[in-house]
Amino acid sequence: MRDRPVAGFATPDRIGEGFNGMTHQVALTIIAAVKGDHVQQLAQLLETMGRDAANNPLLPFARLSGVHYARLLLLDEAHDLSGASIAPQLIFMSDVDAPLDRRFDELVDLGGAGIDSIYCHCEAYPAGGLLTREQRMSYLRAHIVQADAVYVNTIGRTVQQIHQEALLREAIEDFLDRNKHEWPNRAPEQIRAAIQAFVDGDDQLRWARKPADQPGLVWQIKDWLDLVAIPLVLLLLLPAIIVALPFYVALLRLHELRDKAQRAAPDEPHIQELASLEDRSIQNQFSAVGFVKPGQFRLLTAIGVLWLARWAARHIFNQADLGGVKTIHFARWIFLDGKRRLIFASNYDGSLESYMDDFIDKLAWGLNAVFSNGVDYPRTNWLIHDGARDEMAFKLFIRAHQMPTQVWFSAYPNLTALNIENNARIREGLSGVMTAAATEDWLRRL
C-alpha cells in the first residue's frame, strides 16, 4: 500500500526531496484578456481539460510537484457600472509550495505546447510557429497578479507532507489491524511504543519520527516583521483614527441606508452549469466575482478590510481554523479591472450548502465586512451586522455571482482538511513524552 504512487507526490525513493526549509505556500494568479472572437473556442478547450484536470494533455497538473490546487476559469465579457465594456478574461490560479520560481519553471517546462494551445486565445500572446521557453515564461510572468488577501489552512504544510502523513496513517492502521489480537492486553503506552518501534523499523516510514519542516528563517523573519508592522502602524495612527472614526461611522451608516440590494435569483441554466462542476469528490471549488459599489468610500473600505484580512489570515487564522470554519484549504481575494470588481476563490470540503451554512453560522461578520462593499449584497448594519444573516438573500447572492470553474485540480481530493490535520497530529504523537491521558487521546486518532 505504501508503494502506491499518489498524484502529485514523490514516490518513496524520493522521500525528503525538496525539504529545504522553504515550506511556506504561495498563491500564483495569472490573468490574461481573451480575444473577443476566441471565447467560444477557449471555453470548449477548457471544458475538455476539465474532464480530467489531473491528467489532461495540455497541463497535466498531477505531474507538477508542489501544487496543492490549480484552476482555470473563463470570465465572459462584462460591462461595469458605468456601462464600459470589460474584455473576457482567462484566470489561472494555483496554490503551491515555495519556491515559486521552481514551480513556475515546472509549469512552463511541462506545459510547453499546451500553454501555447491555451494562451494563443489571449491578447498579445506571441504568434507564429514554435515558441521558445523564454517567450512563454515572459508572457506568463507579465500577467501575474498579486492577491490582496490569502488564506492558507496551515502555513508550512507541503503537498509532500500531506501525502506522506496520509500514507503513514494507513501504514500504522495496517500494522494495528495485523496485530489486533495483541492490543486488548496492552496499556496505551505500550501500544504507542509498539507503533513507534514499527515506524522506526520501516525504512520508508522512519522520516515520521522527525518533526515536520517549518518555513525557512528568512520567511520567519519577514513574517515577524509583517506581524508587528500593522499593529505598529495602527498605533502610530491611533490619534488620527480616533478623530476620523465618528465621521467614518456616520458615512458608513449613510451609505448603508441608501444601499439597494436586488434579490435576483440566478437563472436555471447557470445553476445547472455550476452544479455539473461540483461534488466530484469530498472537496469542492468556489469562484465568485462581483462589482464593488460605486464611490471612493466603498472602495476604500473594501481595500482596508482586505488589508486587515490579509494580516489576520497570515498571523491569526493560520492553524486550520478560519474563525471557526475548518473546512477551507486555501482561499484568496483579488481586485480585478482596476479595482472595479473583486474575485473570491476557495477550495473547501463538503457541499456548497454546508459551506455557506458554515460561514453564516460562524463568520457572518467577516463576510459582511468584505462583501457588503459589493453591489446587491444583502443590506448590512454597521458593516458587520445583518447581511449574511438573511440566509436566503445571501445564498441567492452567492449563487448569482458564482462563476463556473471549468478546470479544477486537487492534489489530494479524498482528504478533508480535518483528515489532513488529524494525520499531522498522528505524526507529531510519534515523538516526545506523553501523559497516559494524552496517549489515549492520540490513539483515538487512529
KAMO-V880660 format. One record per residue. N is the residue number from 1. RES is the residue in three letters. OMEGA is omega in whole degrees, -180 to 180 (none if undefined). Layout:
BEGIN
n=N res=RES omega=OMEGA
n=N res=RES omega=OMEGA
END
This chain:
BEGIN
n=1 res=MET omega=-176
n=2 res=ARG omega=-180
n=3 res=ASP omega=-177
n=4 res=ARG omega=178
n=5 res=PRO omega=178
n=6 res=VAL omega=-178
n=7 res=ALA omega=177
n=8 res=GLY omega=-174
n=9 res=PHE omega=178
n=10 res=ALA omega=177
n=11 res=THR omega=-171
n=12 res=PRO omega=-179
n=13 res=ASP omega=179
n=14 res=ARG omega=-179
n=15 res=ILE omega=-179
n=16 res=GLY omega=180
n=17 res=GLU omega=177
n=18 res=GLY omega=179
n=19 res=PHE omega=-174
n=20 res=ASN omega=179
n=21 res=GLY omega=178
n=22 res=MET omega=-172
n=23 res=THR omega=173
n=24 res=HIS omega=-177
n=25 res=GLN omega=-176
n=26 res=VAL omega=176
n=27 res=ALA omega=179
n=28 res=LEU omega=178
n=29 res=THR omega=177
n=30 res=ILE omega=-178
n=31 res=ILE omega=-179
n=32 res=ALA omega=176
n=33 res=ALA omega=-178
n=34 res=VAL omega=176
n=35 res=LYS omega=-174
n=36 res=GLY omega=-177
n=37 res=ASP omega=-180
n=38 res=HIS omega=-174
n=39 res=VAL omega=-177
n=40 res=GLN omega=179
n=41 res=GLN omega=-180
n=42 res=LEU omega=179
n=43 res=ALA omega=178
n=44 res=GLN omega=179
n=45 res=LEU omega=180
n=46 res=LEU omega=178
n=47 res=GLU omega=178
n=48 res=THR omega=178
n=49 res=MET omega=-175
n=50 res=GLY omega=179
n=51 res=ARG omega=176
n=52 res=ASP omega=-175
n=53 res=ALA omega=-177
n=54 res=ALA omega=-171
n=55 res=ASN omega=-179
n=56 res=ASN omega=-173
n=57 res=PRO omega=-177
n=58 res=LEU omega=176
n=59 res=LEU omega=-178
n=60 res=PRO omega=-171
n=61 res=PHE omega=-179
n=62 res=ALA omega=-179
n=63 res=ARG omega=178
n=64 res=LEU omega=178
n=65 res=SER omega=174
n=66 res=GLY omega=179
n=67 res=VAL omega=176
n=68 res=HIS omega=-179
n=69 res=TYR omega=174
n=70 res=ALA omega=178
n=71 res=ARG omega=171
n=72 res=LEU omega=175
n=73 res=LEU omega=-176
n=74 res=LEU omega=175
n=75 res=LEU omega=180
n=76 res=ASP omega=175
n=77 res=GLU omega=-180
n=78 res=ALA omega=176
n=79 res=HIS omega=-177
n=80 res=ASP omega=-174
n=81 res=LEU omega=177
n=82 res=SER omega=179
n=83 res=GLY omega=-180
n=84 res=ALA omega=-177
n=85 res=SER omega=173
n=86 res=ILE omega=-176
n=87 res=ALA omega=174
n=88 res=PRO omega=-175
n=89 res=GLN omega=171
n=90 res=LEU omega=-178
n=91 res=ILE omega=174
n=92 res=PHE omega=178
n=93 res=MET omega=177
n=94 res=SER omega=174
n=95 res=ASP omega=-171
n=96 res=VAL omega=173
n=97 res=ASP omega=176
n=98 res=ALA omega=5
n=99 res=PRO omega=-177
n=100 res=LEU omega=-178
n=101 res=ASP omega=180
n=102 res=ARG omega=180
n=103 res=ARG omega=-180
n=104 res=PHE omega=177
n=105 res=ASP omega=180
n=106 res=GLU omega=-180
n=107 res=LEU omega=-178
n=108 res=VAL omega=-179
n=109 res=ASP omega=-180
n=110 res=LEU omega=-177
n=111 res=GLY omega=177
n=112 res=GLY omega=-178
n=113 res=ALA omega=178
n=114 res=GLY omega=176
n=115 res=ILE omega=177
n=116 res=ASP omega=-177
n=117 res=SER omega=-179
n=118 res=ILE omega=-169
n=119 res=TYR omega=173
n=120 res=CYS omega=177
n=121 res=HIS omega=-176
n=122 res=CYS omega=-179
n=123 res=GLU omega=172
n=124 res=ALA omega=176
n=125 res=TYR omega=-176
n=126 res=PRO omega=180
n=127 res=ALA omega=176
n=128 res=GLY omega=-175
n=129 res=GLY omega=-178
n=130 res=LEU omega=179
n=131 res=LEU omega=178
n=132 res=THR omega=177
n=133 res=ARG omega=-177
n=134 res=GLU omega=179
n=135 res=GLN omega=178
n=136 res=ARG omega=-178
n=137 res=MET omega=-178
n=138 res=SER omega=-179
n=139 res=TYR omega=-177
n=140 res=LEU omega=180
n=141 res=ARG omega=-180
n=142 res=ALA omega=-177
n=143 res=HIS omega=175
n=144 res=ILE omega=178
n=145 res=VAL omega=180
n=146 res=GLN omega=177
n=147 res=ALA omega=178
n=148 res=ASP omega=174
n=149 res=ALA omega=-177
n=150 res=VAL omega=174
n=151 res=TYR omega=175
n=152 res=VAL omega=-176
n=153 res=ASN omega=177
n=154 res=THR omega=-178
n=155 res=ILE omega=178
n=156 res=GLY omega=-178
n=157 res=ARG omega=-174
n=158 res=THR omega=174
n=159 res=VAL omega=-178
n=160 res=GLN omega=179
n=161 res=GLN omega=-179
n=162 res=ILE omega=180
n=163 res=HIS omega=179
n=164 res=GLN omega=-176
n=165 res=GLU omega=174
n=166 res=ALA omega=178
n=167 res=LEU omega=176
n=168 res=LEU omega=180
n=169 res=ARG omega=179
n=170 res=GLU omega=-178
n=171 res=ALA omega=180
n=172 res=ILE omega=179
n=173 res=GLU omega=176
n=174 res=ASP omega=179
n=175 res=PHE omega=180
n=176 res=LEU omega=179
n=177 res=ASP omega=-179
n=178 res=ARG omega=-176
n=179 res=ASN omega=-171
n=180 res=LYS omega=179
n=181 res=HIS omega=-177
n=182 res=GLU omega=-167
n=183 res=TRP omega=-179
n=184 res=PRO omega=-177
n=185 res=ASN omega=-178
n=186 res=ARG omega=173
n=187 res=ALA omega=-180
n=188 res=PRO omega=-180
n=189 res=GLU omega=179
n=190 res=GLN omega=178
n=191 res=ILE omega=178
n=192 res=ARG omega=179
n=193 res=ALA omega=178
n=194 res=ALA omega=178
n=195 res=ILE omega=178
n=196 res=GLN omega=179
n=197 res=ALA omega=178
n=198 res=PHE omega=180
n=199 res=VAL omega=179
n=200 res=ASP omega=-176
n=201 res=GLY omega=-179
n=202 res=ASP omega=-178
n=203 res=ASP omega=-177
n=204 res=GLN omega=-179
n=205 res=LEU omega=-172
n=206 res=ARG omega=177
n=207 res=TRP omega=-174
n=208 res=ALA omega=179
n=209 res=ARG omega=177
n=210 res=LYS omega=178
n=211 res=PRO omega=177
n=212 res=ALA omega=178
n=213 res=ASP omega=177
n=214 res=GLN omega=177
n=215 res=PRO omega=-176
n=216 res=GLY omega=-175
n=217 res=LEU omega=-180
n=218 res=VAL omega=178
n=219 res=TRP omega=-180
n=220 res=GLN omega=178
n=221 res=ILE omega=178
n=222 res=LYS omega=180
n=223 res=ASP omega=179
n=224 res=TRP omega=178
n=225 res=LEU omega=178
n=226 res=ASP omega=-180
n=227 res=LEU omega=-176
n=228 res=VAL omega=-173
n=229 res=ALA omega=-176
n=230 res=ILE omega=176
n=231 res=PRO omega=180
n=232 res=LEU omega=178
n=233 res=VAL omega=180
n=234 res=LEU omega=178
n=235 res=LEU omega=180
n=236 res=LEU omega=-179
n=237 res=LEU omega=-173
n=238 res=LEU omega=179
n=239 res=PRO omega=180
n=240 res=ALA omega=179
n=241 res=ILE omega=-180
n=242 res=ILE omega=179
n=243 res=VAL omega=-174
n=244 res=ALA omega=-172
n=245 res=LEU omega=179
n=246 res=PRO omega=179
n=247 res=PHE omega=179
n=248 res=TYR omega=-178
n=249 res=VAL omega=179
n=250 res=ALA omega=178
n=251 res=LEU omega=178
n=252 res=LEU omega=-177
n=253 res=ARG omega=178
n=254 res=LEU omega=178
n=255 res=HIS omega=-179
n=256 res=GLU omega=179
n=257 res=LEU omega=-180
n=258 res=ARG omega=-177
n=259 res=ASP omega=173
n=260 res=LYS omega=-178
n=261 res=ALA omega=177
n=262 res=GLN omega=179
n=263 res=ARG omega=-177
n=264 res=ALA omega=179
n=265 res=ALA omega=176
n=266 res=PRO omega=-179
n=267 res=ASP omega=-174
n=268 res=GLU omega=178
n=269 res=PRO omega=179
n=270 res=HIS omega=179
n=271 res=ILE omega=-180
n=272 res=GLN omega=178
n=273 res=GLU omega=178
n=274 res=LEU omega=-178
n=275 res=ALA omega=-179
n=276 res=SER omega=-178
n=277 res=LEU omega=-176
n=278 res=GLU omega=173
n=279 res=ASP omega=175
n=280 res=ARG omega=174
n=281 res=SER omega=179
n=282 res=ILE omega=175
n=283 res=GLN omega=177
n=284 res=ASN omega=175
n=285 res=GLN omega=177
n=286 res=PHE omega=176
n=287 res=SER omega=180
n=288 res=ALA omega=-178
n=289 res=VAL omega=177
n=290 res=GLY omega=179
n=291 res=PHE omega=173
n=292 res=VAL omega=179
n=293 res=LYS omega=-176
n=294 res=PRO omega=176
n=295 res=GLY omega=-178
n=296 res=GLN omega=-177
n=297 res=PHE omega=-178
n=298 res=ARG omega=179
n=299 res=LEU omega=-180
n=300 res=LEU omega=176
n=301 res=THR omega=179
n=302 res=ALA omega=179
n=303 res=ILE omega=-180
n=304 res=GLY omega=-180
n=305 res=VAL omega=179
n=306 res=LEU omega=175
n=307 res=TRP omega=178
n=308 res=LEU omega=180
n=309 res=ALA omega=178
n=310 res=ARG omega=-180
n=311 res=TRP omega=-179
n=312 res=ALA omega=180
n=313 res=ALA omega=-178
n=314 res=ARG omega=-170
n=315 res=HIS omega=-179
n=316 res=ILE omega=-177
n=317 res=PHE omega=-175
n=318 res=ASN omega=-180
n=319 res=GLN omega=172
n=320 res=ALA omega=-177
n=321 res=ASP omega=176
n=322 res=LEU omega=179
n=323 res=GLY omega=-180
n=324 res=GLY omega=177
n=325 res=VAL omega=-173
n=326 res=LYS omega=-176
n=327 res=THR omega=-176
n=328 res=ILE omega=177
n=329 res=HIS omega=179
n=330 res=PHE omega=174
n=331 res=ALA omega=177
n=332 res=ARG omega=176
n=333 res=TRP omega=-179
n=334 res=ILE omega=171
n=335 res=PHE omega=179
n=336 res=LEU omega=168
n=337 res=ASP omega=180
n=338 res=GLY omega=179
n=339 res=LYS omega=174
n=340 res=ARG omega=180
n=341 res=ARG omega=177
n=342 res=LEU omega=175
n=343 res=ILE omega=175
n=344 res=PHE omega=-179
n=345 res=ALA omega=-180
n=346 res=SER omega=174
n=347 res=ASN omega=-170
n=348 res=TYR omega=179
n=349 res=ASP omega=174
n=350 res=GLY omega=-177
n=351 res=SER omega=177
n=352 res=LEU omega=-179
n=353 res=GLU omega=-180
n=354 res=SER omega=178
n=355 res=TYR omega=180
n=356 res=MET omega=179
n=357 res=ASP omega=179
n=358 res=ASP omega=180
n=359 res=PHE omega=-179
n=360 res=ILE omega=-176
n=361 res=ASP omega=-170
n=362 res=LYS omega=-172
n=363 res=LEU omega=-179
n=364 res=ALA omega=-179
n=365 res=TRP omega=179
n=366 res=GLY omega=176
n=367 res=LEU omega=-178
n=368 res=ASN omega=-177
n=369 res=ALA omega=-179
n=370 res=VAL omega=-166
n=371 res=PHE omega=176
n=372 res=SER omega=176
n=373 res=ASN omega=179
n=374 res=GLY omega=-179
n=375 res=VAL omega=175
n=376 res=ASP omega=174
n=377 res=TYR omega=180
n=378 res=PRO omega=-172
n=379 res=ARG omega=180
n=380 res=THR omega=173
n=381 res=ASN omega=180
n=382 res=TRP omega=173
n=383 res=LEU omega=-172
n=384 res=ILE omega=-178
n=385 res=HIS omega=-179
n=386 res=ASP omega=179
n=387 res=GLY omega=-177
n=388 res=ALA omega=178
n=389 res=ARG omega=171
n=390 res=ASP omega=-167
n=391 res=GLU omega=-176
n=392 res=MET omega=-180
n=393 res=ALA omega=-180
n=394 res=PHE omega=-178
n=395 res=LYS omega=175
n=396 res=LEU omega=178
n=397 res=PHE omega=-179
n=398 res=ILE omega=-177
n=399 res=ARG omega=-179
n=400 res=ALA omega=-177
n=401 res=HIS omega=179
n=402 res=GLN omega=-180
n=403 res=MET omega=176
n=404 res=PRO omega=175
n=405 res=THR omega=-170
n=406 res=GLN omega=-180
n=407 res=VAL omega=-179
n=408 res=TRP omega=-178
n=409 res=PHE omega=171
n=410 res=SER omega=-179
n=411 res=ALA omega=-179
n=412 res=TYR omega=-172
n=413 res=PRO omega=-178
n=414 res=ASN omega=177
n=415 res=LEU omega=174
n=416 res=THR omega=177
n=417 res=ALA omega=178
n=418 res=LEU omega=175
n=419 res=ASN omega=-177
n=420 res=ILE omega=179
n=421 res=GLU omega=180
n=422 res=ASN omega=179
n=423 res=ASN omega=178
n=424 res=ALA omega=178
n=425 res=ARG omega=177
n=426 res=ILE omega=178
n=427 res=ARG omega=-180
n=428 res=GLU omega=-177
n=429 res=GLY omega=177
n=430 res=LEU omega=-177
n=431 res=SER omega=176
n=432 res=GLY omega=-179
n=433 res=VAL omega=-180
n=434 res=MET omega=171
n=435 res=THR omega=179
n=436 res=ALA omega=-180
n=437 res=ALA omega=180
n=438 res=ALA omega=178
n=439 res=THR omega=178
n=440 res=GLU omega=178
n=441 res=ASP omega=-180
n=442 res=TRP omega=-180
n=443 res=LEU omega=178
n=444 res=ARG omega=178
n=445 res=ARG omega=180
n=446 res=LEU omega=none
END
